[in-house]
Amino acid sequence: QVQVVESGGGLVQPGGSLRLSCAASGRSLRINFMGWYRQVPGKLRELVAQISNGGSTSYADSVKGRFTISRDNAKNTVILQMNSLKPEDTAVYYCNVNTVSGGSWGQGIQVTVSS
């Protein structure tokens, strides 16, 4: 019912930057918040950053000061700007869209930080 399309990611060197985009679409979307999670093998998916429909943001402690989540000018789109990337940021990143009817996930996009 809710389509979630992610873009961005790739391979960067430590200290580099990447920009992830997530666009949600569907009928009568009532989004509470959208966010980015990440997951590495053998670990639970963890919240990286999220932004509410009112614009309030929250971040994992490990990314505070380095990552910024924001609303794009396009509707139902969020941007995760990742700066000062560390090897520990390497993971598959998933966009989550939380609506009044439930949550939806993107396919996941690989982010690799390596020299």
N, C-alpha and C positions, 0 to 999 in steps of 0.2 A: 504494500500500500504506500509506504514511504520509500522513495528512492534516495539513496545516498551516494554521491559521486565524489571521489577523492582524487586529488591530483597533487603532484609535487614529489618530494622525496628523492632519493638517490644516494650517491656516494660523495662524501665530502671529507676533507682533511680536518683533524682537530682544530678548533678555533674558527672553523668556517660557519656558513649560514645556509639554511634551507627554509623554504616557505611551503607550507602545506595548505591546501584549500579544500574545503568541504562544502558541497552544495546539496541541499535537501529540496525535494520536490514531492508533490502529491496534492491530493484534493483536501481542501479545508484543513490545512496544516495549522495546528495550534501548538507551537513549540514552547516548551518550558525553558529548555536550555539545550545547547549543543556543546560538544566537547571532543577532545582528543584523548584517547587512551593509547597505551603501548604495551607490548607483550614480547617477552623473549622466551625461548624454549625452556620448559620446566618451571615457568613462573606464571603467576596469575596476571591477568590483564589489570593494569593500574592506570588510574586517572593521571593525566598530564596537566590538562587545563580545561576549563569549561567557562562558558559565558551564558548568562541567562537572557531571557527575552527582554529584560529590563536593562541589560548591559553590564550587570555585575559580573566580576570575574573571580576565579579561584585557580590556584596553581599548586602543583606538587612542590614540596619544599626543595626538591632536587633541581628544579628548573626555574625557580624564582629568580628574577633579575636577568635571566637569559632568554626565556621564551615569552612571547606576548600573543595572547589570543584576542581577536578583534572581529567585529562585524565588517564584512565587505559592503560596498555600496549596493551590490546586488542583493536581492531579497533571499533570505534563508541561506546565506552563505557566511561561513566563518573562515578566518585565516589564522594559521598558527605560524608566527614568525619565530624561527629558532636560530639564535645567535650563540656564538661562543660554544659551539658543539663539542662534546666530549665523547670519547669512545663508549662511555657508559650509556650514552643516549641511543646507541645502536639497538634497534628493535623494529618490529612491525607496528606501525601506527594505525589506529583505527578511529574513524570518526563515529561518534555516537550522536544520535538525534533523539532527544526525549520530548515526547508530546504528551498531551493529556490522555492519549489512547495507549501509550506504551513507548518502547524504545526501538530504534532501528540502528543497524550497523553498516558501515561501509565494508568493502572487501579487504581493506588493509593495504598499506603501502610501506615498502621497506625503506628504512633510513639506516645507512651505514656510515659510521664515522671512523675513519681509519687513514693512517698515513701510508 
